């Protein structure tokens, strides 16, 4: 039994931030009911190619993007723009602990599905709203997408080659990181609200914003600015506060060197055949290396090109200096450590026979993550949920289906 096996989540969200939070809660054992639009469903169901392939190598209807964030859920299709659909959602709310939604501010109020309305039905409901900019402020009514927020929230100003280098310019992160982080923060907030409810017996409204999360996750770079009044600039793969901490060329590619303290630098210099670097006053301390990075980095680059990536990794690991290769995604899933940790799992799937999944990184000794359900087909569980949870007969569900409500 998962840690949240006593909890039911009504997931009205779509795309990534909300579904990611729902998947985390589902992995931890929660019963997650994903409410989708009839015939269309979550936007990401159509965000392909690539699509999941069946045993004959043919594309199914299931986009890989959708499959990344929706396991351990049941799919129920309800048109809650219609009064009967709204009532079905209210009835489900009465049986739920948590509601996730990422509609525009006020979007669900038009259907009587806002927090103030639903807490009258279920005072213990934890209602998590995820928007681009939050429920208040001058931007509250705007739509917000990950790419926009990476730019507006400062992340892209820090990502990409330095202005002095060829190819300089802002670059977004290669995955929708702001959405992912918002999903993570949302799941943390939901768990905190559950703990509060356990003590005090009442639910609450959670106001999550992609912009808030992105600004919070500027972390040390935000503090670099707040402490100095100077906005950090792009440094490519270099670190603003640690040197050397970046990529370097090798005889057959590149590798990453992450020297975290002065002792590690001394050991690196010895392996590189340049022991004198560790006694050079320009490089002896990290602060000195940061101040003189323009001198040190070219010297290191001249040294690293004479060994292969594998040779550097082997030698530096033996010396206790953190380093590693720059893998593509195929190499990631072939890596011995990734294999040993079981980071790829497979679940049975109605259309493809099985569907690959990336394992949850959560490792709990007493209540481990369970992979109970593959990402559901659109509306796969409508009859089951409405029948078992709400007590609707097959004839009643058939009537709702015929009228287009489900």
TIVOTOR-134080 format. One line per 3 residues: their letters; for each residue y, x negated, z negated of N, C-alpha, C. Coordinates in steps of 0.1 Angstrom, whole numbers, plus 5000, padded with zeros to 4 digits. Layout:
# TIVOTOR-134080
a = Y,X,Z,Y,X,Z,Y,X,Z  ...
This chain:
# TIVOTOR-134080
xxx = 4988,4991,5000,5000,5000,5000,5012,4991,5000  5021,4994,5010,5033,4986,5010,5043,4989,4999  5053,4980,4997,5062,4981,4986,5070,4994,4987
xxx = 5072,4999,5000,5080,5011,5002,5071,5023,5007  5059,5023,5003,5050,5034,5008,5053,5047,5002  5062,5048,4992,5066,5060,4986,5079,5066,4992
xxx = 5084,5059,5002,5097,5062,5008,5096,5067,5022  5104,5077,5026,5104,5082,5039,5118,5080,5045  5119,5075,5057,5131,5071,5064,5132,5080,5077
xxx = 5144,5087,5078,5147,5094,5090,5156,5086,5098  5152,5080,5109,5159,5071,5117,5165,5078,5130  5178,5081,5129,5185,5087,5140,5192,5076,5148
xxx = 5190,5064,5146,5197,5053,5153,5190,5049,5166  5197,5042,5174,5192,5037,5186,5197,5023,5190  5192,5017,5200,5195,5004,5204,5189,4993,5195
xxx = 5197,4987,5186,5192,4975,5179,5195,4975,5164  5207,4975,5160,5210,4973,5146,5203,4983,5137  5204,4996,5140,5198,5006,5132,5183,5005,5133
xxx = 5177,5005,5145,5163,5004,5147,5157,4991,5140  5165,4980,5140,5160,4968,5133,5158,4971,5118  5168,4977,5112,5167,4981,5098,5155,4990,5096
xxx = 5153,5000,5104,5142,5009,5103,5129,5002,5104  5128,4992,5113,5115,4985,5115,5112,4976,5102  5123,4970,5096,5121,4962,5084,5115,4971,5073
xxx = 5121,4983,5071,5117,4993,5061,5103,4997,5064  5100,5000,5077,5086,5004,5081,5076,4993,5078  5079,4980,5081,5070,4969,5078,5067,4968,5064
xxx = 5077,4972,5055,5075,4972,5041,5068,4984,5035  5063,4993,5044,5055,5004,5040,5061,5018,5041  5074,5019,5044,5081,5032,5045,5075,5040,5057
xxx = 5075,5053,5055,5071,5062,5066,5084,5065,5073  5085,5059,5085,5097,5060,5093,5096,5070,5105  5104,5080,5105,5104,5090,5116,5116,5088,5124
xxx = 5113,5084,5137,5124,5081,5146,5127,5094,5154  5139,5099,5153,5144,5111,5160,5151,5107,5172  5146,5112,5184,5151,5108,5197,5155,5120,5205
xxx = 5163,5117,5215,5166,5128,5225,5154,5132,5233  5152,5145,5235,5141,5148,5244,5143,5142,5258  5132,5138,5264,5132,5133,5278,5138,5119,5280
xxx = 5148,5115,5272,5154,5102,5274,5151,5092,5262  5152,5097,5250,5149,5088,5239,5160,5077,5237  5156,5067,5229,5164,5055,5226,5168,5049,5239
xxx = 5181,5045,5240,5186,5039,5252,5178,5027,5257  5172,5019,5247,5165,5007,5251,5152,5010,5258  5147,5022,5257,5134,5025,5264,5136,5022,5279
xxx = 5148,5023,5284,5151,5021,5299,5157,5007,5301  5158,4998,5291,5164,4985,5293,5154,4975,5298  5149,4977,5310,5140,4968,5316,5143,4966,5331
xxx = 5137,4957,5338,5125,4949,5333,5130,4938,5323  5120,4932,5316,5106,4935,5318,5101,4947,5310  5090,4953,5315,5083,4964,5308,5069,4959,5304
xxx = 5064,4965,5294,5050,4963,5290,5040,4966,5301  5031,4957,5304,5021,4959,5315,5008,4964,5309  5001,4972,5318,4988,4978,5314,4977,4967,5317
xxx = 4965,4971,5315,4954,4962,5317,4952,4958,5332  4958,4965,5341,4958,4962,5355,4970,4954,5360  4979,4951,5350,4991,4943,5354,5002,4951,5359
xxx = 5001,4964,5358,5012,4973,5363,5022,4976,5352  5034,4978,5355,5044,4982,5345,5041,4995,5339  5043,4996,5326,5043,5009,5320,5057,5014,5318
xxx = 5059,5025,5311,5073,5030,5309,5080,5024,5297  5073,5014,5290,5078,5009,5278,5085,4996,5280  5098,4995,5278,5106,4983,5280,5104,4973,5268
xxx = 5103,4961,5272,5101,4950,5261,5112,4951,5251  5124,4954,5255,5135,4955,5245,5132,4965,5234  5128,4977,5239,5125,4988,5229,5114,4984,5220
xxx = 5104,4977,5226,5092,4973,5218,5095,4963,5207  5107,4956,5208,5110,4946,5198,5114,4951,5185  5118,4964,5184,5125,4969,5172,5120,4983,5167
xxx = 5108,4987,5171,5104,5001,5168,5090,5003,5164  5083,4992,5159,5069,4994,5154,5070,5001,5140  5059,5006,5136,5057,5012,5123,5066,5025,5122
xxx = 5068,5032,5133,5076,5044,5133,5068,5055,5140  5072,5067,5137,5067,5079,5145,5079,5084,5153  5076,5088,5165,5087,5094,5174,5086,5109,5174
xxx = 5098,5115,5171,5099,5129,5172,5111,5132,5181  5110,5141,5191,5121,5144,5199,5128,5157,5195  5141,5157,5192,5148,5168,5188,5162,5168,5194
xxx = 5166,5179,5200,5179,5180,5205,5188,5187,5195  5195,5178,5187,5203,5183,5176,5217,5187,5180  5220,5187,5193,5232,5194,5197,5231,5209,5197
xxx = 5218,5214,5195,5216,5228,5195,5213,5232,5181  5217,5245,5177,5215,5249,5163,5201,5248,5158  5191,5251,5166,5177,5250,5161,5173,5236,5158
xxx = 5178,5227,5167,5176,5213,5165,5182,5208,5152  5195,5212,5150,5202,5208,5138,5194,5212,5125  5189,5224,5126,5181,5229,5114,5168,5221,5112
xxx = 5162,5217,5123,5150,5209,5121,5153,5195,5115  5165,5190,5118,5169,5177,5112,5172,5179,5097  5179,5190,5094,5181,5193,5080,5168,5195,5072
xxx = 5159,5202,5078,5146,5204,5072,5139,5190,5069  5140,5181,5079,5134,5168,5077,5142,5160,5066  5155,5162,5065,5163,5155,5055,5158,5159,5041
xxx = 5155,5172,5040,5150,5177,5027,5137,5170,5022  5130,5164,5031,5118,5156,5028,5119,5141,5029  5132,5137,5030,5134,5122,5033,5142,5116,5022
xxx = 5141,5103,5021,5148,5095,5011,5160,5087,5017  5159,5083,5030,5169,5075,5036,5171,5081,5050  5184,5081,5055,5187,5084,5068,5195,5072,5074
xxx = 5191,5068,5086,5198,5057,5093,5205,5064,5105  5217,5060,5108,5224,5066,5120,5235,5056,5125  5237,5055,5138,5247,5046,5143,5256,5053,5154
xxx = 5259,5066,5151,5268,5073,5159,5283,5069,5156  5292,5073,5166,5306,5070,5163,5310,5077,5150  5321,5072,5144,5326,5079,5132,5329,5094,5135
xxx = 5323,5102,5126,5325,5116,5128,5316,5123,5138  5308,5115,5145,5300,5120,5156,5289,5131,5151  5283,5128,5140,5273,5138,5135,5279,5149,5127
xxx = 5292,5148,5123,5298,5159,5116,5299,5171,5124  5301,5170,5137,5302,5181,5147,5289,5189,5146  5278,5184,5142,5265,5191,5141,5261,5194,5127
xxx = 5270,5192,5118,5267,5194,5104,5256,5185,5098  5256,5173,5104,5246,5163,5100,5253,5150,5094  5265,5152,5089,5272,5141,5082,5267,5140,5068
xxx = 5271,5129,5061,5266,5127,5047,5270,5139,5038  5283,5143,5039,5288,5153,5030,5280,5166,5031  5276,5169,5044,5268,5181,5046,5254,5180,5041
xxx = 5248,5168,5044,5234,5166,5041,5231,5164,5026  5241,5158,5019,5238,5156,5005,5238,5169,4997  5243,5180,5003,5242,5193,4997,5227,5198,4997
xxx = 5220,5193,5008,5206,5197,5009,5197,5188,5000  5201,5175,5000,5193,5165,4993,5202,5155,4986  5206,5158,4974,5215,5149,4966,5210,5135,4965
xxx = 5197,5133,4966,5191,5119,4964,5191,5111,4977  5196,5117,4988,5196,5111,5001,5205,5098,5001  5199,5087,5007,5206,5075,5010,5209,5075,5024
xxx = 5222,5076,5028,5227,5078,5042,5234,5066,5046  5228,5059,5056,5233,5046,5060,5239,5048,5074  5252,5046,5075,5260,5047,5088,5263,5033,5093
xxx = 5259,5031,5105,5262,5018,5112,5271,5020,5124  5282,5014,5123,5292,5015,5134,5297,5001,5138  5305,5001,5148,5311,4988,5152,5321,4983,5142
xxx = 5330,4992,5137,5341,4988,5129,5342,4995,5116  5332,5003,5112,5333,5010,5099,5339,5023,5099  5339,5030,5088,5344,5044,5087,5359,5045,5085
xxx = 5366,5033,5083,5380,5033,5081,5387,5022,5089  5400,5022,5089,5407,5012,5096,5412,5016,5110  5421,5009,5116,5426,5013,5129,5416,5013,5141
xxx = 5405,5006,5139,5395,5005,5150,5383,5014,5148  5384,5022,5137,5372,5030,5133,5367,5039,5144  5375,5044,5153,5370,5053,5163,5365,5046,5175
xxx = 5366,5033,5176,5362,5026,5188,5347,5024,5188  5341,5024,5200,5327,5020,5201,5326,5005,5199  5315,5000,5194,5314,4986,5192,5300,4981,5196
xxx = 5300,4970,5204,5287,4964,5208,5287,4950,5204  5275,4945,5203,5273,4931,5198,5281,4921,5205  5281,4921,5218,5288,4911,5226,5303,4911,5223
xxx = 5309,4924,5222,5323,4925,5219,5326,4919,5205  5317,4922,5195,5319,4918,5182,5318,4903,5180  5308,4897,5188,5307,4882,5187,5321,4876,5192
xxx = 5327,4882,5201,5340,4877,5205,5351,4880,5195  5353,4893,5192,5363,4897,5183,5362,4891,5169  5349,4890,5165,5347,4885,5151,5346,4870,5150
xxx = 5350,4862,5160,5351,4848,5159,5339,4839,5162  5327,4845,5164,5316,4837,5166,5317,4829,5179  5321,4836,5190,5322,4829,5203,5332,4818,5203
xxx = 5342,4819,5194,5352,4808,5194,5346,4795,5188  5334,4796,5182,5327,4785,5176,5315,4781,5184  5312,4788,5194,5299,4786,5202,5302,4782,5216
xxx = 5297,4770,5220,5299,4765,5233,5304,4751,5232  5306,4744,5244,5310,4731,5244,5324,4729,5239  5327,4718,5234,5341,4715,5229,5351,4715,5241
xxx = 5363,4718,5238,5373,4719,5249,5374,4706,5257  5371,4695,5251,5372,4682,5258,5361,4679,5268  5350,4687,5267,5338,4685,5275,5337,4693,5288
xxx = 5330,4688,5297,5327,4696,5309,5320,4709,5305  5323,4720,5312,5316,4733,5309,5321,4739,5296  5333,4735,5291,5338,4740,5279,5342,4755,5281
xxx = 5341,4762,5270,5344,4777,5270,5336,4784,5260  5340,4796,5256,5333,4804,5246,5320,4809,5252  5309,4809,5244,5296,4814,5248,5290,4823,5237
xxx = 5284,4834,5241,5277,4842,5231,5264,4836,5227  5259,4840,5216,5246,4836,5212,5235,4843,5221  5224,4836,5223,5214,4841,5232,5206,4853,5229
xxx = 5208,4858,5216,5202,4871,5212,5214,4879,5206  5212,4892,5205,5222,4900,5199,5223,4898,5184  5228,4887,5180,5227,4882,5166,5234,4891,5157
xxx = 5246,4896,5161,5254,4905,5152,5246,4918,5149  5240,4923,5159,5232,4935,5157,5220,4932,5147  5213,4921,5149,5202,4917,5141,5207,4916,5126
xxx = 5218,4908,5124,5223,4906,5111,5227,4919,5104  5233,4928,5112,5237,4941,5107,5225,4949,5102  5214,4948,5110,5202,4955,5106,5197,4949,5093
xxx = 5197,4936,5092,5193,4929,5079,5201,4934,5067  5214,4933,5069,5223,4937,5058,5221,4952,5055  5219,4960,5065,5217,4974,5062,5204,4977,5054
xxx = 5194,4969,5057,5181,4971,5049,5183,4966,5035  5191,4956,5033,5194,4951,5019,5202,4962,5012  5212,4968,5019,5220,4978,5012,5212,4990,5009
xxx = 5203,4994,5018,5194,5005,5015,5185,5003,5003  5180,4991,5002,5171,4987,4990,5179,4987,4977  5192,4983,4978,5200,4983,4966,5203,4998,4962
xxx = 5206,5006,4972,5208,5020,4969,5196,5027,4963  5184,5023,4968,5172,5028,4962,5170,5024,4948  5173,5012,4945,5173,5007,4931,5182,5015,4922
xxx = 5194,5018,4927,5204,5026,4920,5199,5040,4918  5193,5046,4928,5188,5059,4927,5176,5060,4917  5168,5050,4916,5157,5050,4907,5163,5050,4892
xxx = 5174,5044,4890,5180,5044,4877,5189,5057,4874  5195,5062,4884,5205,5072,4881,5202,5085,4888  5192,5086,4897,5188,5098,4903,5196,5104,4914
xxx = 5206,5096,4919,5215,5101,4930,5215,5091,4942  5217,5097,4954,5218,5089,4966,5233,5085,4968  5236,5079,4980,5249,5075,4983,5251,5072,4998
xxx = 5263,5071,5002,5266,5068,5016,5269,5053,5017  5263,5047,5027,5264,5033,5030,5272,5031,5043  5283,5024,5043,5292,5022,5054,5290,5008,5059
xxx = 5282,5006,5070,5280,4993,5076,5287,4991,5089  5294,4980,5091,5301,4977,5103,5297,4964,5109  5295,4964,5122,5292,4951,5129,5302,4941,5127
xxx = 5315,4945,5127,5326,4935,5126,5326,4929,5111  5324,4937,5101,5323,4932,5088,5312,4922,5086  5301,4925,5092,5289,4916,5091,5292,4903,5098
xxx = 5298,4904,5110,5301,4892,5118,5311,4883,5110  5321,4889,5105,5331,4881,5097,5324,4874,5085  5316,4882,5078,5309,4877,5066,5300,4865,5070
xxx = 5294,4866,5082,5284,4855,5086,5291,4843,5093  5304,4843,5093,5311,4830,5097,5309,4820,5086  5305,4824,5074,5300,4815,5064,5309,4803,5061
xxx = 5304,4791,5063,5311,4779,5060,5323,4777,5070  5322,4782,5082,5333,4781,5091,5345,4790,5087  5342,4802,5081,5353,4810,5076,5360,4802,5064
xxx = 5352,4796,5056,5357,4789,5044,5365,4777,5049  5360,4770,5060,5368,4759,5065,5382,4763,5068  5383,4775,5074,5396,4780,5078,5404,4784,5066
xxx = 5398,4792,5057,5405,4797,5045,5410,4786,5036  5402,4775,5036,5405,4764,5027,5416,4755,5033  5418,4755,5046,5427,4746,5053,5438,4752,5060
xxx = 5436,4765,5064,5446,4772,5073,5445,4768,5088  5435,4759,5091,5432,4755,5105,5420,4761,5110  5421,4768,5121,5409,4775,5127,5399,4765,5133
xxx = 5386,4765,5129,5377,4756,5135,5376,4758,5150  5372,4747,5157,5370,4748,5171,5356,4746,5175  5353,4749,5188,5339,4747,5193,5336,4732,5193
xxx = 5324,4729,5189,5319,4715,5189,5306,4714,5196  5302,4723,5205,5290,4723,5211,5278,4724,5201  5269,4715,5201,5258,4715,5192,5260,4707,5179
xxx = 5272,4702,5178,5276,4694,5166,5279,4703,5155  5279,4697,5143,5282,4704,5130,5297,4700,5126  5304,4710,5121,5318,4706,5117,5319,4698,5105
xxx = 5309,4698,5096,5309,4691,5083,5299,4681,5081  5290,4679,5090,5279,4669,5088,5277,4661,5101  5276,4648,5100,5273,4639,5111,5263,4628,5107
xxx = 5253,4625,5116,5250,4632,5128,5241,4644,5126  5245,4655,5133,5238,4668,5131,5239,4675,5144  5232,4671,5154,5233,4677,5168,5222,4672,5177
xxx = 5223,4676,5189,5212,4671,5199,5216,4658,5205  5205,4650,5208,5207,4637,5214,5197,4635,5226  5201,4628,5236,5192,4626,5248,5181,4616,5244
xxx = 5169,4619,5251,5158,4610,5249,5154,4606,5263  5143,4598,5264,5138,4593,5276,5132,4604,5285  5128,4615,5279,5123,4626,5287,5129,4640,5284
xxx = 5141,4640,5278,5147,4653,5275,5157,4652,5264  5156,4660,5254,5166,4659,5243,5158,4663,5230  5164,4659,5218,5159,4663,5206,5170,4666,5196
xxx = 5167,4672,5185,5177,4675,5175,5176,4666,5163  5187,4660,5159,5187,4652,5147,5196,4658,5136  5191,4661,5125,5198,4668,5114,5198,4659,5101
xxx = 5207,4650,5101,5208,4641,5089,5217,4648,5079  5211,4651,5067,5217,4659,5057,5224,4651,5046  5221,4638,5045,5227,4630,5034,5227,4615,5038
xxx = 5233,4607,5030,5235,4593,5033,5222,4585,5033  5212,4589,5024,5199,4582,5024,5192,4584,5037  5192,4597,5042,5186,4600,5055,5192,4592,5066
xxx = 5205,4590,5066,5212,4583,5076,5207,4568,5076  5206,4563,5064,5201,4549,5063,5187,4547,5069  5179,4557,5066,5165,4556,5072,5165,4558,5087
xxx = 5174,4567,5091,5175,4569,5106,5180,4556,5113  5190,4550,5107,5195,4538,5113,5184,4527,5114  5176,4526,5104,5165,4516,5104,5155,4519,5115
xxx = 5151,4532,5116,5142,4536,5127,5148,4533,5141  5161,4535,5142,5167,4533,5155,5170,4518,5158  5166,4510,5148,5168,4495,5151,5182,4491,5149
xxx = 5190,4499,5142,5204,4497,5139,5208,4498,5125  5200,4490,5116,5202,4491,5102,5216,4488,5097  5223,4480,5105,5237,4477,5101,5246,4489,5101
xxx = 5243,4500,5108,5251,4512,5108,5253,4517,5093  5242,4516,5086,5243,4522,5072,5252,4514,5063  5256,4502,5066,5265,4494,5058,5279,4493,5064
xxx = 5280,4499,5076,5294,4499,5082,5303,4509,5075  5314,4505,5069,5322,4514,5061,5327,4526,5069  5326,4526,5082,5330,4538,5090,5319,4548,5090
xxx = 5306,4544,5086,5295,4553,5087,5287,4554,5074  5292,4548,5063,5284,4547,5051,5282,4561,5044  5293,4569,5044,5292,4582,5038,5293,4593,5049
xxx = 5289,4605,5045,5291,4616,5055,5305,4618,5058  5314,4617,5048,5328,4620,5051,5334,4609,5061  5329,4597,5059,5333,4586,5069,5327,4589,5083
xxx = 5315,4594,5083,5309,4596,5096,5316,4608,5103  5320,4618,5096,5327,4629,5102,5340,4624,5107  5347,4616,5100,5360,4611,5104,5359,4602,5117
xxx = 5347,4595,5118,5345,4586,5129,5334,4590,5138  5332,4603,5140,5321,4608,5148,5323,4604,5163  5336,4603,5167,5339,4598,5181,5334,4584,5184
xxx = 5332,4576,5174,5327,4563,5175,5311,4563,5174  5306,4570,5163,5292,4569,5160,5284,4577,5170  5288,4588,5175,5279,4596,5183,5275,4589,5196
xxx = 5285,4583,5203,5281,4575,5215,5271,4564,5212  5273,4557,5201,5263,4547,5197,5249,4552,5196  5248,4564,5189,5235,4570,5187,5229,4574,5201
xxx = 5237,4580,5209,5232,4584,5222,5227,4572,5230  5233,4561,5229,5229,4549,5236,5215,4544,5231  5212,4547,5218,5200,4542,5212,5188,4552,5215
xxx = 5191,4565,5215,5180,4575,5216,5174,4576,5229  5181,4572,5240,5175,4574,5253,5163,4564,5257  5160,4555,5247,5149,4546,5250,5136,4550,5245
xxx = 5135,4562,5238,5122,4567,5234,5121,4582,5238  5109,4586,5240,5107,4600,5243,5109,4609,5231  5111,4622,5234,5113,4632,5223,5101,4631,5213
xxx = 5089,4630,5218,5077,4630,5209,5077,4617,5200  5081,4606,5206,5082,4593,5199,5092,4594,5188  5104,4600,5191,5114,4601,5180,5110,4610,5169
xxx = 5104,4621,5173,5100,4631,5163,5089,4625,5154  5080,4618,5159,5069,4612,5151,5075,4601,5142  5083,4592,5147,5089,4581,5139,5098,4586,5128
xxx = 5106,4596,5131,5116,4601,5121,5109,4609,5111  5099,4617,5115,5092,4625,5105,5085,4616,5095  5079,4605,5100,5073,4595,5091,5083,4589,5082
xxx = 5095,4587,5086,5106,4582,5077,5113,4592,5069  5109,4605,5070,5115,4615,5062,5129,4619,5067  5132,4618,5080,5144,4622,5086,5142,4635,5093
xxx = 5149,4646,5090,5147,4659,5097,5151,4658,5111  5142,4663,5120,5145,4663,5134,5135,4672,5141  5137,4675,5154,5128,4683,5161,5131,4685,5175
xxx = 5121,4690,5183,5123,4692,5197,5132,4705,5200  5136,4707,5212,5143,4719,5217,5133,4727,5225  5126,4736,5219,5116,4743,5226,5121,4755,5234
xxx = 5115,4758,5245,5117,4771,5251,5108,4782,5244  5110,4794,5247,5102,4805,5240,5087,4803,5242  5083,4799,5253,5068,4797,5255,5063,4786,5246
xxx = 5071,4775,5245,5067,4764,5236,5067,4769,5222  5076,4777,5218,5077,4783,5204,5064,4789,5201  5059,4798,5209,5047,4805,5206,5034,4797,5207
xxx = 5035,4785,5213,5024,4776,5214,5025,4765,5203  5035,4765,5195,5037,4755,5185,5027,4756,5174  5021,4745,5169,5010,4746,5159,5014,4753,5146
xxx = 5027,4751,5142,5031,4758,5130,5033,4773,5132  5038,4777,5143,5040,4791,5146,5026,4798,5147  5016,4791,5153,5003,4796,5154,4997,4797,5140
xxx = 4999,4787,5132,4993,4787,5118,4999,4798,5110  5011,4802,5112,5018,4812,5104,5015,4826,5110  5008,4827,5121,5005,4840,5127,5017,4848,5131
xxx = 5027,4841,5138,5039,4848,5141,5038,4857,5154  5027,4857,5160,5025,4867,5171,5013,4875,5166  5015,4889,5167,5004,4898,5163,5002,4908,5175
xxx = 4992,4915,5175,4989,4925,5185,4985,4938,5179  4990,4949,5185,4986,4962,5180,4981,4971,5192  4972,4980,5189,4967,4989,5199,4978,4997,5205
xxx = 4977,5000,5218,4988,5008,5225,4982,5018,5235  4987,5030,5235,4981,5041,5243,4982,5038,5258  4992,5031,5263,4994,5029,5277,4989,5015,5282
xxx = 4990,5005,5273,4986,4992,5277,4974,4986,5271  4967,4994,5262,4956,4989,5255,4960,4981,5243  4969,4972,5244,4975,4965,5232,4989,4961,5236
xxx = 4997,4959,5225,5011,4954,5227,5013,4943,5218  5018,4931,5223,5021,4920,5215,5034,4923,5207  5035,4917,5195,5046,4918,5186,5049,4905,5179
xxx = 5062,4903,5175,5065,4892,5167,5064,4896,5153  5056,4888,5145,5053,4892,5131,5066,4892,5123  5065,4900,5112,5076,4900,5102,5076,4887,5095
xxx = 5088,4881,5092,5088,4869,5084,5087,4871,5069  5086,4884,5064,5085,4887,5050,5071,4885,5045  5069,4876,5035,5056,4873,5030,5056,4877,5015
xxx = 5050,4888,5012,5050,4893,4998,5035,4892,4993  5033,4886,4982,5019,4883,4977,5012,4896,4973  5019,4906,4966,5013,4918,4961,5013,4929,4970
xxx = 5024,4930,4978,5026,4942,4987,5029,4936,5001  5019,4930,5008,5022,4924,5021,5026,4934,5032  5033,4929,5041,5037,4937,5053,5024,4942,5060
xxx = 5025,4954,5065,5014,4960,5072,5019,4964,5086  5010,4962,5096,5013,4967,5110,5004,4979,5113  5010,4990,5109,5002,5003,5109,5003,5010,5123
xxx = 5015,5009,5129,5017,5017,5141,5024,5008,5152  5020,5009,5164,5027,5003,5175,5040,5010,5178  5050,5005,5185,5061,5012,5188,5057,5025,5196
xxx = 5062,5037,5191,5056,5049,5196,5061,5053,5210  5053,5061,5217,5057,5067,5230,5068,5077,5226  5076,5081,5236,5086,5091,5233,5080,5104,5229
xxx = 5084,5109,5217,5079,5122,5213,5064,5122,5209  5058,5111,5207,5044,5110,5205,5039,5118,5193  5048,5119,5183,5044,5125,5170,5051,5138,5167
xxx = 5058,5144,5177,5066,5156,5174,5057,5167,5168  5046,5170,5174,5038,5181,5169,5033,5178,5155  5028,5165,5153,5022,5161,5141,5032,5162,5129
xxx = 5044,5157,5131,5054,5156,5121,5059,5170,5117  5063,5178,5128,5068,5191,5125,5057,5200,5119  5045,5198,5122,5034,5206,5117,5031,5202,5102
xxx = 5029,5189,5100,5024,5184,5087,5036,5184,5077  5048,5180,5081,5059,5179,5072,5066,5192,5070  5068,5199,5081,5076,5212,5080,5068,5224,5080
xxx = 5055,5223,5083,5046,5235,5083,5047,5243,5095  5053,5238,5106,5054,5246,5118,5040,5248,5125  5037,5259,5130,5025,5261,5137,5026,5256,5151
xxx = 5014,5255,5158,5014,5250,5171,5022,5259,5180  5021,5272,5178,5028,5282,5186,5043,5280,5184  5048,5277,5172,5062,5275,5169,5067,5262,5176
xxx = 5059,5252,5175,5063,5240,5182,5063,5242,5197  5054,5249,5202,5053,5252,5217,5065,5259,5221  5070,5269,5213,5082,5277,5216,5094,5268,5217
xxx = 5095,5259,5207,5106,5249,5206,5106,5240,5218  5094,5236,5222,5093,5227,5234,5097,5234,5246  5093,5247,5248,5096,5254,5260,5111,5257,5261
xxx = 5117,5259,5250,5132,5261,5250,5140,5248,5251  5133,5237,5250,5140,5224,5252,5146,5219,5239  5143,5225,5227,5148,5220,5214,5141,5207,5210
x = 5128,5206,5214,5120,5194,5211,5114,5189,5224
